[in-house]
Amino acid sequence: MGRGRQKAKHTKIARELKSYSPTVNYSALERELGHPETDENQYVDKWADEYEDEYEDETA
């Protein structure tokens, strides 16, 4: 016993997920994925100088 209830619950959840359509804020998505700024520093790694390289001092 119990398998029928478990299967029914899974079926119910599957139906809910199948018909689920979340609301999307398209204007926020457009801002996030929009054109990059024309700033020249957009490709500069802001974390590059914060930490030293681990293997920088070793000789080959």
C-alpha distance matrix in Angstrom:
0.0 3.8 5.6 7.1 8.4 9.7 11.3 12.7 14.2 15.7 17.1 18.6 20.2 21.5 23.1 24.7 26.1 27.4 29.4 30.4 34.1 35.6 39.1 41.7 44.9 47.2 50.3 49.0 47.7 51.1 52.8 50.7 51.1 54.6 57.9 58.7 61.5 65.0 65.3 66.7 64.6 61.3 61.2 62.4 59.8 59.8 58.3 60.8 63.3 61.0 60.1 62.3 61.2 60.1 62.1 65.2 67.5 66.7 69.2 68.3
3.8 0.0 3.8 5.4 5.3 6.2 8.6 10.0 10.7 12.5 14.2 15.4 16.7 18.4 20.1 21.4 22.7 24.3 26.2 27.0 30.7 32.0 35.5 38.1 41.3 43.6 46.7 45.3 44.1 47.6 49.2 47.1 47.6 51.1 54.4 55.2 58.0 61.5 61.8 63.2 61.2 57.8 57.9 59.0 56.6 56.5 55.1 57.6 60.1 57.8 57.0 59.3 58.4 57.4 59.5 62.5 64.9 64.2 66.8 66.0
5.6 3.8 0.0 3.8 5.5 5.0 6.0 8.4 9.8 10.5 12.0 14.1 15.3 16.2 18.2 19.9 20.9 22.2 24.4 25.5 29.2 30.8 34.3 36.8 40.1 42.2 45.4 44.1 42.6 46.0 47.8 45.7 45.9 49.4 52.6 53.5 56.5 59.8 60.3 61.6 59.7 56.3 56.2 57.5 55.1 55.3 53.9 56.3 58.9 56.8 56.0 58.2 57.1 56.1 58.1 61.0 63.5 62.8 65.3 64.3
7.1 5.4 3.8 0.0 3.8 5.5 5.2 6.1 8.6 9.9 10.4 12.2 14.3 15.2 16.4 18.4 20.0 20.9 22.7 24.2 27.9 29.8 33.3 35.9 39.4 41.4 44.7 43.7 42.3 45.6 47.6 45.7 45.9 49.2 52.6 53.7 56.7 60.1 60.7 62.2 60.5 57.0 57.1 58.5 56.3 56.5 55.3 57.9 60.5 58.5 57.9 60.2 59.2 58.4 60.4 63.3 65.9 65.2 67.7 66.7
8.4 5.3 5.5 3.8 0.0 3.8 5.5 5.0 6.1 8.6 9.8 10.4 12.3 14.1 15.3 16.5 18.3 19.8 21.4 22.3 26.1 27.6 31.0 33.8 37.1 39.3 42.5 41.4 40.2 43.6 45.4 43.6 44.1 47.4 50.8 51.9 54.7 58.2 58.8 60.4 58.5 55.1 55.4 56.8 54.5 54.5 53.4 56.1 58.6 56.4 56.0 58.5 57.7 57.0 59.2 61.9 64.5 64.1 66.7 65.9
9.7 6.2 5.0 5.5 3.8 0.0 3.8 5.4 5.1 6.3 8.6 9.9 10.7 12.3 14.3 15.5 16.6 18.3 20.3 21.0 24.7 26.0 29.6 32.1 35.4 37.5 40.7 39.4 38.0 41.5 43.2 41.1 41.6 45.0 48.3 49.3 52.1 55.5 56.0 57.5 55.6 52.2 52.3 53.6 51.3 51.3 50.2 52.7 55.3 53.2 52.6 55.0 54.1 53.4 55.5 58.3 60.9 60.4 63.0 62.2
11.3 8.6 6.0 5.2 5.5 3.8 0.0 3.8 5.4 5.1 6.1 8.5 9.9 10.4 12.2 14.2 15.3 16.2 18.5 19.7 23.5 25.3 28.9 31.4 34.9 36.7 40.1 39.0 37.4 40.7 42.8 40.8 40.9 44.2 47.5 48.7 51.7 55.0 55.8 57.2 55.5 52.0 52.0 53.6 51.5 51.7 50.7 53.2 56.0 54.0 53.5 55.8 54.8 54.2 56.1 58.9 61.6 61.1 63.5 62.5
12.7 10.0 8.4 6.1 5.0 5.4 3.8 0.0 3.8 5.5 5.0 6.1 8.6 9.8 10.6 12.3 14.3 15.2 16.8 18.2 22.0 23.9 27.3 30.1 33.6 35.6 38.9 38.1 36.7 40.0 42.1 40.4 40.6 43.9 47.3 48.6 51.5 55.0 55.8 57.5 55.9 52.3 52.7 54.3 52.3 52.4 51.6 54.2 57.0 55.1 54.8 57.3 56.4 56.0 58.1 60.7 63.5 63.2 65.6 64.8
14.2 10.7 9.8 8.6 6.1 5.1 5.4 3.8 0.0 3.8 5.4 5.1 6.2 8.5 9.9 10.6 12.3 14.2 15.7 16.3 20.1 21.5 25.0 27.7 31.0 33.2 36.4 35.3 34.2 37.5 39.4 37.6 38.1 41.4 44.8 46.0 48.8 52.3 53.0 54.7 53.0 49.5 49.9 51.4 49.4 49.3 48.5 51.2 53.9 51.8 51.6 54.2 53.5 53.1 55.3 57.9 60.7 60.5 63.1 62.3
15.7 12.5 10.5 9.9 8.6 6.3 5.1 5.5 3.8 0.0 3.8 5.4 5.1 6.0 8.6 9.9 10.5 12.1 14.4 15.1 18.8 20.4 24.0 26.4 29.8 31.8 35.1 34.0 32.4 35.7 37.7 35.7 35.9 39.3 42.6 43.8 46.7 50.1 50.9 52.4 50.7 47.2 47.4 49.0 47.0 47.2 46.3 48.9 51.7 49.8 49.5 52.0 51.0 50.7 52.8 55.3 58.2 57.8 60.3 59.4
17.1 14.2 12.0 10.4 9.8 8.6 6.1 5.0 5.4 3.8 0.0 3.8 5.5 5.0 6.2 8.6 9.9 10.4 12.5 14.1 17.8 20.1 23.6 26.2 29.7 31.5 34.9 34.2 32.6 35.7 38.0 36.3 36.3 39.5 42.8 44.3 47.3 50.7 51.7 53.3 51.9 48.3 48.6 50.4 48.6 48.9 48.3 50.8 53.8 52.0 51.9 54.4 53.4 53.2 55.2 57.7 60.7 60.3 62.7 61.7
18.6 15.4 14.1 12.2 10.4 9.9 8.5 6.1 5.1 5.4 3.8 0.0 3.8 5.4 5.2 6.3 8.7 9.9 11.0 12.2 16.0 17.9 21.3 24.2 27.7 29.7 33.0 32.3 31.1 34.3 36.4 35.0 35.3 38.4 41.9 43.4 46.2 49.7 50.7 52.6 51.1 47.6 48.1 49.9 48.2 48.3 47.8 50.6 53.4 51.6 51.6 54.3 53.6 53.6 55.8 58.1 61.1 61.0 63.5 62.7
20.2 16.7 15.3 14.3 12.3 10.7 9.9 8.6 6.2 5.1 5.5 3.8 0.0 3.8 5.4 5.1 6.2 8.5 10.1 10.3 14.0 15.5 19.1 21.7 25.1 27.2 30.5 29.5 28.2 31.5 33.5 31.8 32.1 35.4 38.8 40.1 43.0 46.5 47.3 49.1 47.6 44.1 44.6 46.3 44.5 44.6 44.1 46.8 49.6 47.8 47.8 50.5 49.8 49.8 52.0 54.3 57.4 57.3 59.8 59.1
21.5 18.4 16.2 15.2 14.1 12.3 10.4 9.8 8.5 6.0 5.0 5.4 3.8 0.0 3.8 5.4 5.2 6.1 8.7 9.8 13.4 15.5 19.2 21.5 25.1 26.7 30.2 29.4 27.7 30.7 33.1 31.3 31.2 34.4 37.8 39.3 42.3 45.7 46.7 48.4 47.0 43.4 43.7 45.7 44.0 44.4 43.9 46.5 49.5 47.9 47.9 50.4 49.5 49.6 51.6 53.8 57.0 56.8 59.1 58.2
23.1 20.1 18.2 16.4 15.3 14.3 12.2 10.6 9.9 8.6 6.2 5.2 5.4 3.8 0.0 3.8 5.5 5.0 6.4 8.5 12.1 14.8 18.2 20.8 24.5 26.0 29.6 29.2 27.7 30.6 33.1 31.8 31.7 34.6 38.1 39.9 42.9 46.2 47.5 49.4 48.2 44.6 45.2 47.3 45.8 46.2 46.0 48.6 51.6 50.1 50.3 53.0 52.2 52.4 54.4 56.6 59.8 59.7 62.1 61.2
24.7 21.4 19.9 18.4 16.5 15.5 14.2 12.3 10.6 9.9 8.6 6.3 5.1 5.4 3.8 0.0 3.8 5.5 5.4 5.9 9.7 11.8 15.2 18.0 21.6 23.5 26.9 26.4 25.1 28.2 30.5 29.3 29.5 32.5 36.0 37.7 40.5 44.0 45.2 47.2 46.0 42.4 43.2 45.2 43.8 43.8 43.8 46.5 49.4 47.8 48.2 51.0 50.5 50.9 53.1 55.1 58.3 58.4 60.9 60.2
26.1 22.7 20.9 20.0 18.3 16.6 15.3 14.3 12.3 10.5 9.9 8.7 6.2 5.2 5.5 3.8 0.0 3.8 5.5 4.9 8.4 10.4 14.1 16.3 19.9 21.6 25.0 24.4 22.7 25.8 28.1 26.6 26.7 29.7 33.2 34.8 37.7 41.1 42.3 44.1 42.9 39.3 39.9 41.9 40.5 40.7 40.6 43.3 46.3 44.8 45.1 47.8 47.1 47.5 49.6 51.6 54.9 55.0 57.4 56.6
27.4 24.3 22.2 20.9 19.8 18.3 16.2 15.2 14.2 12.1 10.4 9.9 8.5 6.1 5.0 5.5 3.8 0.0 3.8 5.6 8.5 11.5 15.0 17.0 20.8 21.9 25.5 25.3 23.4 26.1 28.8 27.5 27.1 30.0 33.4 35.3 38.4 41.7 43.1 44.9 43.9 40.2 40.8 43.1 41.9 42.4 42.4 44.9 48.1 46.8 47.2 49.8 48.9 49.4 51.3 53.3 56.6 56.6 58.9 57.9
29.4 26.2 24.4 22.7 21.4 20.3 18.5 16.8 15.7 14.4 12.5 11.0 10.1 8.7 6.4 5.4 5.5 3.8 0.0 3.8 6.4 9.8 12.8 15.4 19.1 20.3 23.9 24.1 22.5 25.1 27.9 27.0 26.8 29.5 33.0 35.1 38.0 41.3 42.9 45.0 44.2 40.5 41.4 43.8 42.7 43.1 43.4 46.0 49.1 47.8 48.5 51.3 50.6 51.3 53.4 55.1 58.5 58.7 61.0 60.2
30.4 27.0 25.5 24.2 22.3 21.0 19.7 18.2 16.3 15.1 14.1 12.2 10.3 9.8 8.5 5.9 4.9 5.6 3.8 0.0 3.8 6.4 9.7 12.4 16.0 17.6 21.1 20.9 19.6 22.5 24.9 23.9 24.1 26.8 30.4 32.3 35.2 38.6 39.9 42.1 41.1 37.5 38.6 40.8 39.7 39.8 40.2 42.9 45.9 44.5 45.3 48.2 47.7 48.5 50.7 52.3 55.7 56.1 58.5 57.9
34.1 30.7 29.2 27.9 26.1 24.7 23.5 22.0 20.1 18.8 17.8 16.0 14.0 13.4 12.1 9.7 8.4 8.5 6.4 3.8 0.0 3.8 6.6 9.0 12.7 14.0 17.6 17.7 16.4 19.1 21.7 21.0 21.1 23.6 27.2 29.3 32.1 35.5 37.0 39.3 38.6 35.0 36.2 38.6 37.8 37.9 38.6 41.3 44.3 43.1 44.1 47.1 46.7 47.8 50.0 51.4 54.8 55.4 57.8 57.2
35.6 32.0 30.8 29.8 27.6 26.0 25.3 23.9 21.5 20.4 20.1 17.9 15.5 15.5 14.8 11.8 10.4 11.5 9.8 6.4 3.8 0.0 3.8 6.3 9.8 11.9 15.1 14.7 13.8 16.9 19.0 18.3 19.0 21.5 25.2 27.1 29.6 33.1 34.5 36.9 36.0 32.5 33.9 36.1 35.2 35.1 35.8 38.7 41.6 40.3 41.4 44.5 44.4 45.6 47.9 49.2 52.6 53.4 55.9 55.6
39.1 35.5 34.3 33.3 31.0 29.6 28.9 27.3 25.0 24.0 23.6 21.3 19.1 19.2 18.2 15.2 14.1 15.0 12.8 9.7 6.6 3.8 0.0 3.8 6.7 9.1 12.1 12.1 11.9 14.7 16.7 16.6 17.6 19.6 23.4 25.4 27.7 31.2 32.7 35.4 34.6 31.3 33.1 35.3 34.7 34.4 35.5 38.5 41.2 40.0 41.5 44.7 44.8 46.2 48.6 49.7 53.1 54.2 56.6 56.5
41.7 38.1 36.8 35.9 33.8 32.1 31.4 30.1 27.7 26.4 26.2 24.2 21.7 21.5 20.8 18.0 16.3 17.0 15.4 12.4 9.0 6.3 3.8 0.0 3.8 5.7 8.8 8.8 8.2 10.9 13.1 13.0 13.9 15.9 19.6 21.7 24.0 27.5 29.0 31.7 31.1 27.7 29.5 31.8 31.5 31.3 32.6 35.5 38.3 37.3 38.9 42.0 42.1 43.8 46.1 46.9 50.5 51.6 54.0 53.8
44.9 41.3 40.1 39.4 37.1 35.4 34.9 33.6 31.0 29.8 29.7 27.7 25.1 25.1 24.5 21.6 19.9 20.8 19.1 16.0 12.7 9.8 6.7 3.8 0.0 3.8 5.6 5.6 6.4 8.8 10.3 10.9 12.4 13.8 17.6 19.5 21.5 25.0 26.5 29.4 28.9 25.7 27.9 30.1 30.0 29.6 31.2 34.2 36.8 35.9 37.8 41.0 41.4 43.3 45.7 46.2 49.8 51.1 53.5 53.6
47.2 43.6 42.2 41.4 39.3 37.5 36.7 35.6 33.2 31.8 31.5 29.7 27.2 26.7 26.0 23.5 21.6 21.9 20.3 17.6 14.0 11.9 9.1 5.7 3.8 0.0 3.8 5.5 4.9 6.0 8.6 9.7 10.2 11.2 14.9 17.3 19.5 22.8 24.8 27.6 27.5 24.2 26.4 28.9 29.2 29.2 31.1 33.7 36.5 36.0 38.0 41.0 41.2 43.3 45.4 45.9 49.5 50.8 53.0 52.9
50.3 46.7 45.4 44.7 42.5 40.7 40.1 38.9 36.4 35.1 34.9 33.0 30.5 30.2 29.6 26.9 25.0 25.5 23.9 21.1 17.6 15.1 12.1 8.8 5.6 3.8 0.0 3.8 5.4 5.0 6.3 8.7 9.9 9.9 13.3 15.6 17.2 20.5 22.4 25.5 25.5 22.6 25.2 27.6 28.2 27.9 30.1 32.8 35.3 34.8 37.1 40.3 40.8 43.1 45.3 45.4 49.0 50.6 52.8 52.9
49.0 45.3 44.1 43.7 41.4 39.4 39.0 38.1 35.3 34.0 34.2 32.3 29.5 29.4 29.2 26.4 24.4 25.3 24.1 20.9 17.7 14.7 12.1 8.8 5.6 5.5 3.8 0.0 3.8 5.4 5.1 6.2 8.6 9.6 13.1 14.6 16.1 19.7 21.1 24.1 23.6 20.6 23.1 25.2 25.4 24.9 26.9 29.8 32.3 31.5 33.8 37.0 37.6 39.8 42.1 42.4 45.9 47.5 49.9 50.1
47.7 44.1 42.6 42.3 40.2 38.0 37.4 36.7 34.2 32.4 32.6 31.1 28.2 27.7 27.7 25.1 22.7 23.4 22.5 19.6 16.4 13.8 11.9 8.2 6.4 4.9 5.4 3.8 0.0 3.8 5.4 5.1 6.1 8.0 11.7 13.5 15.9 19.4 20.9 23.6 23.1 19.7 21.8 24.2 24.4 24.4 26.2 28.8 31.7 31.2 33.1 36.1 36.3 38.5 40.6 41.0 44.6 45.9 48.2 48.2
51.1 47.6 46.0 45.6 43.6 41.5 40.7 40.0 37.5 35.7 35.7 34.3 31.5 30.7 30.6 28.2 25.8 26.1 25.1 22.5 19.1 16.9 14.7 10.9 8.8 6.0 5.0 5.4 3.8 0.0 3.8 5.4 5.2 5.3 8.9 11.4 13.7 16.9 19.0 21.8 21.9 18.7 20.9 23.6 24.4 24.6 26.9 29.2 32.0 31.9 34.1 37.0 37.2 39.6 41.5 41.6 45.3 46.7 48.8 48.7
52.8 49.2 47.8 47.6 45.4 43.2 42.8 42.1 39.4 37.7 38.0 36.4 33.5 33.1 33.1 30.5 28.1 28.8 27.9 24.9 21.7 19.0 16.7 13.1 10.3 8.6 6.3 5.1 5.4 3.8 0.0 3.8 5.6 5.0 8.2 9.7 11.2 14.8 16.4 19.4 19.3 16.3 19.0 21.4 22.2 22.0 24.4 26.9 29.5 29.3 31.7 34.8 35.3 37.8 39.9 39.8 43.4 45.1 47.3 47.5
50.7 47.1 45.7 45.7 43.6 41.1 40.8 40.4 37.6 35.7 36.3 35.0 31.8 31.3 31.8 29.3 26.6 27.5 27.0 23.9 21.0 18.3 16.6 13.0 10.9 9.7 8.7 6.2 5.1 5.4 3.8 0.0 3.8 5.7 8.7 9.3 11.4 15.1 16.2 18.8 18.1 14.8 17.1 19.3 19.6 19.6 21.7 24.2 27.0 26.7 28.8 31.8 32.2 34.6 36.7 36.8 40.4 41.9 44.2 44.3
51.1 47.6 45.9 45.9 44.1 41.6 40.9 40.6 38.1 35.9 36.3 35.3 32.1 31.2 31.7 29.5 26.7 27.1 26.8 24.1 21.1 19.0 17.6 13.9 12.4 10.2 9.9 8.6 6.1 5.2 5.6 3.8 0.0 3.8 6.8 8.2 11.3 14.6 16.2 18.4 18.2 14.6 16.4 19.2 19.8 20.4 22.5 24.6 27.7 27.8 29.7 32.4 32.4 34.8 36.6 36.7 40.4 41.8 43.7 43.6
54.6 51.1 49.4 49.2 47.4 45.0 44.2 43.9 41.4 39.3 39.5 38.4 35.4 34.4 34.6 32.5 29.7 30.0 29.5 26.8 23.6 21.5 19.6 15.9 13.8 11.2 9.9 9.6 8.0 5.3 5.0 5.7 3.8 0.0 3.8 6.4 9.1 12.1 14.3 16.9 17.3 14.1 16.4 19.3 20.6 21.2 23.8 25.7 28.6 29.0 31.2 33.9 34.0 36.7 38.4 38.1 41.8 43.4 45.2 45.1
57.9 54.4 52.6 52.6 50.8 48.3 47.5 47.3 44.8 42.6 42.8 41.9 38.8 37.8 38.1 36.0 33.2 33.4 33.0 30.4 27.2 25.2 23.4 19.6 17.6 14.9 13.3 13.1 11.7 8.9 8.2 8.7 6.8 3.8 0.0 3.8 6.5 8.8 11.5 13.9 14.9 12.0 14.2 17.4 19.2 20.2 23.1 24.6 27.4 28.2 30.6 32.9 33.1 36.0 37.5 36.9 40.6 42.2 43.8 43.8
58.7 55.2 53.5 53.7 51.9 49.3 48.7 48.6 46.0 43.8 44.3 43.4 40.1 39.3 39.9 37.7 34.8 35.3 35.1 32.3 29.3 27.1 25.4 21.7 19.5 17.3 15.6 14.6 13.5 11.4 9.7 9.3 8.2 6.4 3.8 0.0 3.8 6.4 8.3 10.5 11.2 8.2 10.7 13.7 15.7 16.5 19.6 21.0 23.7 24.6 27.1 29.4 29.7 32.8 34.3 33.5 37.2 39.0 40.6 40.8
61.5 58.0 56.5 56.7 54.7 52.1 51.7 51.5 48.8 46.7 47.3 46.2 43.0 42.3 42.9 40.5 37.7 38.4 38.0 35.2 32.1 29.6 27.7 24.0 21.5 19.5 17.2 16.1 15.9 13.7 11.2 11.4 11.3 9.1 6.5 3.8 0.0 3.8 5.4 8.5 9.5 7.6 10.9 13.2 15.6 15.9 19.4 20.8 23.0 24.0 26.9 29.2 29.9 33.2 34.8 33.7 37.2 39.3 41.0 41.4
65.0 61.5 59.8 60.1 58.2 55.5 55.0 55.0 52.3 50.1 50.7 49.7 46.5 45.7 46.2 44.0 41.1 41.7 41.3 38.6 35.5 33.1 31.2 27.5 25.0 22.8 20.5 19.7 19.4 16.9 14.8 15.1 14.6 12.1 8.8 6.4 3.8 0.0 3.8 6.3 8.7 7.9 10.8 13.1 16.1 16.8 20.5 21.2 23.2 24.8 27.7 29.7 30.3 33.8 35.0 33.6 37.0 39.2 40.6 41.1
65.3 61.8 60.3 60.7 58.8 56.0 55.8 55.8 53.0 50.9 51.7 50.7 47.3 46.7 47.5 45.2 42.3 43.1 42.9 39.9 37.0 34.5 32.7 29.0 26.5 24.8 22.4 21.1 20.9 19.0 16.4 16.2 16.2 14.3 11.5 8.3 5.4 3.8 0.0 3.8 5.4 5.8 9.0 10.3 13.5 13.7 17.5 18.2 19.9 21.5 24.5 26.6 27.5 31.0 32.4 30.8 34.1 36.5 38.0 38.7
66.7 63.2 61.6 62.2 60.4 57.5 57.2 57.5 54.7 52.4 53.3 52.6 49.1 48.4 49.4 47.2 44.1 44.9 45.0 42.1 39.3 36.9 35.4 31.7 29.4 27.6 25.5 24.1 23.6 21.8 19.4 18.8 18.4 16.9 13.9 10.5 8.5 6.3 3.8 0.0 3.8 5.6 7.2 8.2 11.9 12.9 16.5 16.4 18.1 20.3 23.0 24.6 25.3 29.0 30.0 28.2 31.5 33.8 35.1 35.7
64.6 61.2 59.7 60.5 58.5 55.6 55.5 55.9 53.0 50.7 51.9 51.1 47.6 47.0 48.2 46.0 42.9 43.9 44.2 41.1 38.6 36.0 34.6 31.1 28.9 27.5 25.5 23.6 23.1 21.9 19.3 18.1 18.2 17.3 14.9 11.2 9.5 8.7 5.4 3.8 0.0 3.8 5.4 5.2 8.6 9.1 12.8 13.0 14.7 16.6 19.4 21.3 22.2 25.8 27.1 25.4 28.7 31.1 32.7 33.6
61.3 57.8 56.3 57.0 55.1 52.2 52.0 52.3 49.5 47.2 48.3 47.6 44.1 43.4 44.6 42.4 39.3 40.2 40.5 37.5 35.0 32.5 31.3 27.7 25.7 24.2 22.6 20.6 19.7 18.7 16.3 14.8 14.6 14.1 12.0 8.2 7.6 7.9 5.8 5.6 3.8 0.0 3.8 5.7 8.3 9.3 12.7 13.5 15.9 17.4 20.0 22.0 22.6 25.9 27.3 26.2 29.7 31.8 33.5 34.0
61.2 57.9 56.2 57.1 55.4 52.3 52.0 52.7 49.9 47.4 48.6 48.1 44.6 43.7 45.2 43.2 39.9 40.8 41.4 38.6 36.2 33.9 33.1 29.5 27.9 26.4 25.2 23.1 21.8 20.9 19.0 17.1 16.4 16.4 14.2 10.7 10.9 10.8 9.0 7.2 5.4 3.8 0.0 3.8 6.4 8.9 11.7 11.5 14.4 16.4 18.4 20.0 20.0 23.4 24.4 23.3 26.8 28.7 30.2 30.6
62.4 59.0 57.5 58.5 56.8 53.6 53.6 54.3 51.4 49.0 50.4 49.9 46.3 45.7 47.3 45.2 41.9 43.1 43.8 40.8 38.6 36.1 35.3 31.8 30.1 28.9 27.6 25.2 24.2 23.6 21.4 19.3 19.2 19.3 17.4 13.7 13.2 13.1 10.3 8.2 5.2 5.7 3.8 0.0 3.8 6.0 8.8 8.4 10.8 13.0 15.2 16.8 17.3 20.9 22.1 20.7 24.1 26.3 28.0 28.7
59.8 56.6 55.1 56.3 54.5 51.3 51.5 52.3 49.4 47.0 48.6 48.2 44.5 44.0 45.8 43.8 40.5 41.9 42.7 39.7 37.8 35.2 34.7 31.5 30.0 29.2 28.2 25.4 24.4 24.4 22.2 19.6 19.8 20.6 19.2 15.7 15.6 16.1 13.5 11.9 8.6 8.3 6.4 3.8 0.0 3.8 5.5 5.4 8.5 10.1 12.0 13.9 14.3 17.7 19.3 18.3 21.7 23.9 25.9 26.7
59.8 56.5 55.3 56.5 54.5 51.3 51.7 52.4 49.3 47.2 48.9 48.3 44.6 44.4 46.2 43.8 40.7 42.4 43.1 39.8 37.9 35.1 34.4 31.3 29.6 29.2 27.9 24.9 24.4 24.6 22.0 19.6 20.4 21.2 20.2 16.5 15.9 16.8 13.7 12.9 9.1 9.3 8.9 6.0 3.8 0.0 3.8 5.7 7.5 8.2 11.0 13.6 15.0 18.2 20.4 19.3 22.5 25.0 27.4 28.6
58.3 55.1 53.9 55.3 53.4 50.2 50.7 51.6 48.5 46.3 48.3 47.8 44.1 43.9 46.0 43.8 40.6 42.4 43.4 40.2 38.6 35.8 35.5 32.6 31.2 31.1 30.1 26.9 26.2 26.9 24.4 21.7 22.5 23.8 23.1 19.6 19.4 20.5 17.5 16.5 12.8 12.7 11.7 8.8 5.5 3.8 0.0 3.8 5.8 5.4 7.5 10.4 11.8 14.8 17.2 16.6 19.7 22.1 24.7 26.1
60.8 57.6 56.3 57.9 56.1 52.7 53.2 54.2 51.2 48.9 50.8 50.6 46.8 46.5 48.6 46.5 43.3 44.9 46.0 42.9 41.3 38.7 38.5 35.5 34.2 33.7 32.8 29.8 28.8 29.2 26.9 24.2 24.6 25.7 24.6 21.0 20.8 21.2 18.2 16.4 13.0 13.5 11.5 8.4 5.4 5.7 3.8 0.0 3.8 5.8 7.0 8.6 9.5 12.9 14.8 13.6 16.9 19.3 21.7 23.0
63.3 60.1 58.9 60.5 58.6 55.3 56.0 57.0 53.9 51.7 53.8 53.4 49.6 49.5 51.6 49.4 46.3 48.1 49.1 45.9 44.3 41.6 41.2 38.3 36.8 36.5 35.3 32.3 31.7 32.0 29.5 27.0 27.7 28.6 27.4 23.7 23.0 23.2 19.9 18.1 14.7 15.9 14.4 10.8 8.5 7.5 5.8 3.8 0.0 3.8 5.6 7.0 9.3 12.7 14.8 13.0 15.7 18.7 21.2 23.1
61.0 57.8 56.8 58.5 56.4 53.2 54.0 55.1 51.8 49.8 52.0 51.6 47.8 47.9 50.1 47.8 44.8 46.8 47.8 44.5 43.1 40.3 40.0 37.3 35.9 36.0 34.8 31.5 31.2 31.9 29.3 26.7 27.8 29.0 28.2 24.6 24.0 24.8 21.5 20.3 16.6 17.4 16.4 13.0 10.1 8.2 5.4 5.8 3.8 0.0 3.8 6.9 9.8 12.5 15.3 14.3 16.7 19.6 22.5 24.6
60.1 57.0 56.0 57.9 56.0 52.6 53.5 54.8 51.6 49.5 51.9 51.6 47.8 47.9 50.3 48.2 45.1 47.2 48.5 45.3 44.1 41.4 41.5 38.9 37.8 38.0 37.1 33.8 33.1 34.1 31.7 28.8 29.7 31.2 30.6 27.1 26.9 27.7 24.5 23.0 19.4 20.0 18.4 15.2 12.0 11.0 7.5 7.0 5.6 3.8 0.0 3.8 6.5 8.8 11.9 11.4 13.7 16.3 19.5 21.5
62.3 59.3 58.2 60.2 58.5 55.0 55.8 57.3 54.2 52.0 54.4 54.3 50.5 50.4 53.0 51.0 47.8 49.8 51.3 48.2 47.1 44.5 44.7 42.0 41.0 41.0 40.3 37.0 36.1 37.0 34.8 31.8 32.4 33.9 32.9 29.4 29.2 29.7 26.6 24.6 21.3 22.0 20.0 16.8 13.9 13.6 10.4 8.6 7.0 6.9 3.8 0.0 3.8 6.3 8.8 7.8 9.9 12.7 15.9 18.1
61.2 58.4 57.1 59.2 57.7 54.1 54.8 56.4 53.5 51.0 53.4 53.6 49.8 49.5 52.2 50.5 47.1 48.9 50.6 47.7 46.7 44.4 44.8 42.1 41.4 41.2 40.8 37.6 36.3 37.2 35.3 32.2 32.4 34.0 33.1 29.7 29.9 30.3 27.5 25.3 22.2 22.6 20.0 17.3 14.3 15.0 11.8 9.5 9.3 9.8 6.5 3.8 0.0 3.8 5.6 5.4 8.4 10.4 13.4 15.1
60.1 57.4 56.1 58.4 57.0 53.4 54.2 56.0 53.1 50.7 53.2 53.6 49.8 49.6 52.4 50.9 47.5 49.4 51.3 48.5 47.8 45.6 46.2 43.8 43.3 43.3 43.1 39.8 38.5 39.6 37.8 34.6 34.8 36.7 36.0 32.8 33.2 33.8 31.0 29.0 25.8 25.9 23.4 20.9 17.7 18.2 14.8 12.9 12.7 12.5 8.8 6.3 3.8 0.0 3.8 5.8 7.7 8.7 12.2 13.8
62.1 59.5 58.1 60.4 59.2 55.5 56.1 58.1 55.3 52.8 55.2 55.8 52.0 51.6 54.4 53.1 49.6 51.3 53.4 50.7 50.0 47.9 48.6 46.1 45.7 45.4 45.3 42.1 40.6 41.5 39.9 36.7 36.6 38.4 37.5 34.3 34.8 35.0 32.4 30.0 27.1 27.3 24.4 22.1 19.3 20.4 17.2 14.8 14.8 15.3 11.9 8.8 5.6 3.8 0.0 3.8 5.7 5.6 8.7 10.1
65.2 62.5 61.0 63.3 61.9 58.3 58.9 60.7 57.9 55.3 57.7 58.1 54.3 53.8 56.6 55.1 51.6 53.3 55.1 52.3 51.4 49.2 49.7 46.9 46.2 45.9 45.4 42.4 41.0 41.6 39.8 36.8 36.7 38.1 36.9 33.5 33.7 33.6 30.8 28.2 25.4 26.2 23.3 20.7 18.3 19.3 16.6 13.6 13.0 14.3 11.4 7.8 5.4 5.8 3.8 0.0 3.8 5.8 8.3 10.4
67.5 64.9 63.5 65.9 64.5 60.9 61.6 63.5 60.7 58.2 60.7 61.1 57.4 57.0 59.8 58.3 54.9 56.6 58.5 55.7 54.8 52.6 53.1 50.5 49.8 49.5 49.0 45.9 44.6 45.3 43.4 40.4 40.4 41.8 40.6 37.2 37.2 37.0 34.1 31.5 28.7 29.7 26.8 24.1 21.7 22.5 19.7 16.9 15.7 16.7 13.7 9.9 8.4 7.7 5.7 3.8 0.0 3.8 6.5 9.7
66.7 64.2 62.8 65.2 64.1 60.4 61.1 63.2 60.5 57.8 60.3 61.0 57.3 56.8 59.7 58.4 55.0 56.6 58.7 56.1 55.4 53.4 54.2 51.6 51.1 50.8 50.6 47.5 45.9 46.7 45.1 41.9 41.8 43.4 42.2 39.0 39.3 39.2 36.5 33.8 31.1 31.8 28.7 26.3 23.9 25.0 22.1 19.3 18.7 19.6 16.3 12.7 10.4 8.7 5.6 5.8 3.8 0.0 3.8 6.6
69.2 66.8 65.3 67.7 66.7 63.0 63.5 65.6 63.1 60.3 62.7 63.5 59.8 59.1 62.1 60.9 57.4 58.9 61.0 58.5 57.8 55.9 56.6 54.0 53.5 53.0 52.8 49.9 48.2 48.8 47.3 44.2 43.7 45.2 43.8 40.6 41.0 40.6 38.0 35.1 32.7 33.5 30.2 28.0 25.9 27.4 24.7 21.7 21.2 22.5 19.5 15.9 13.4 12.2 8.7 8.3 6.5 3.8 0.0 3.8
68.3 66.0 64.3 66.7 65.9 62.2 62.5 64.8 62.3 59.4 61.7 62.7 59.1 58.2 61.2 60.2 56.6 57.9 60.2 57.9 57.2 55.6 56.5 53.8 53.6 52.9 52.9 50.1 48.2 48.7 47.5 44.3 43.6 45.1 43.8 40.8 41.4 41.1 38.7 35.7 33.6 34.0 30.6 28.7 26.7 28.6 26.1 23.0 23.1 24.6 21.5 18.1 15.1 13.8 10.1 10.4 9.7 6.6 3.8 0.0
